[in-house]
Amino acid sequence: MPPLIVAEKVHVAFPTAGPVLRDVTLGLAEGDRVGVVGRNGDGKSTLLRVLAHELEPDSGRVTWRRDLAVGYVDQSDVLDPAATVRDAVVGDALDHEWAGDARTRDIVSGLVPPDVAWEARIGELSGGQRRRVALASVLARSWDVLVLDEPTNHLDLDAVVWLAGHLRQRWPAGSGALAVITHDRWFLDEVCTTTWEVHDGTVDAFEGGYAAYVLQRVERDRQAAASEARRQNLMRKELAWLRRGAPARTSKPKFRIDAANELIGREPPVRDGVELTQLATARLGKDVVDLLDVDVDLPDGRPVLRDIEWRIGPGERTGILGVNGAGKSTLLGLVTGDVAASRGRVKRGKTVEVAVLSQSLHELDDVAEERVSDLVGRQRATYVAGGKELTPGQLLERLGFRTQQLSTPIKDLSGGQRRRLQLLLILLAEPNVLILDEPTNDMDTDMLTAIEDLLDTWPGTLLVVSHDRYLLERVTDQQYAILDGRLRHLPGGVDEYLVLREKQEQERDSAAGAPRGVSQSEQSGLSGAERRSVQKDIASLERRMEKLSASVDALHAWLAAHDQSDYEGLQRHTEELRTVEDEIARLEERWLELSESLD
């Protein structure tokens, strides 16, 4: 079968960055599910823009199959701020048309947040809400090819899982095509069957998702005797994690892996847990932070956290899960001392030094004019990682900074570079309790691997809040979740959390007046997501009927006041009145059907 999109000898260069793509030739065929990886700035987004005809190459050409429909989601916000959420997602479709389509209902339920009104203006939404609506507006339409640039940005864990499931089932097997950029490595493994690595102006293709890509890349580097020893060692360590910690992830590749398995056998565990715990205990003692029967209330008395019993030990590596607004920041505030308990007791060890890598980069604002080398030079002269003494410059190199970037003013660094510098400054201050709040922002997969490698040697207590499932499973040894204001240990990890979240949603759908133990969803046969979608449909129908009723009143007034000898005008308005009344009758019938489905 001929490819859907073919790029032939594509060359793209920018005045400040030079050539980004050099004579790239590749194709996207029916059934392809391609994940695009590579360092920030190496041309991933440029490649997708060229394939989507959003950017013309300097030379070469991109050919689409005739009548090809391509849906494209950029990182930038392109929605009309004056449009409503309804306009953006379903356009001019009548309520019964889009509400009758199961896929559209699922998209609305999966991506449009419950607190976002259907008639809300795009300009009134937050950046994260706009991003989700933009993604929903593309997914709600039919496409032969989807080209998605960082679609998982601003999505919580539940929404990422939903999106992966939607893309897996969107087309029948062997049809449709997907090309996606994301730093979410779990998502790449779940959705993609091919990986394109963009680097040094070229694109290398690998069979399988992220785990398979790592496996092949290690073997490729070994066979080629790659000179990039540091990068190779990082990927070998990543491979050891993939094979030992989650062997099912590498079950899909269909290539020979004997040589790579030999490499794995020689790799030590990613972390020496015993040594790290000993070092952490030496630095912290036996007591870190204990939360003993703690409650936290808002100023108006509403509860945020209830009955929190959590004893944090030296060397503990814990991931915290929960939806936005669940109380994760409040819980971390108890640990740092920024939040006071309404009831209960918070006990801290005498030697505890807490540092937080927050989502914001404002900590660097005061030194924005300084050069990287000057700022780092004022910190510690050495840092010990993995039993080796490193200079700050060597640490910067491990975090992806080139020599020429050391003289760059901090204000001119990219978001990802500033994020890495922020982490480096925290580590050089040598805290013994480190809190990472969504640390994957602005990071590519290579840099995430480097940071994880650095954290593997960090001897202290690590608390991580993230929607990145891969990161949580990679750098933490246990997970907790905040559910209904209470802290719950998750022996089953992220999978257990997702099961509990689904159960929580079903319980919240229980209706007043329903028999004890029987939810409205169970009574009506609808899932919680379907029920919320039907309720949105009913509200939309009511608004539509209200507008049409006003039109009927206006038409009646016109007919009563107009000259009865104007037969053409009377006939035209009478037909219009009949059409509107028929539409009202149809909407009322649909309203009754939907209302009955909730009973």
Disulfide bonds with the S-S distance in Angstrom:
none
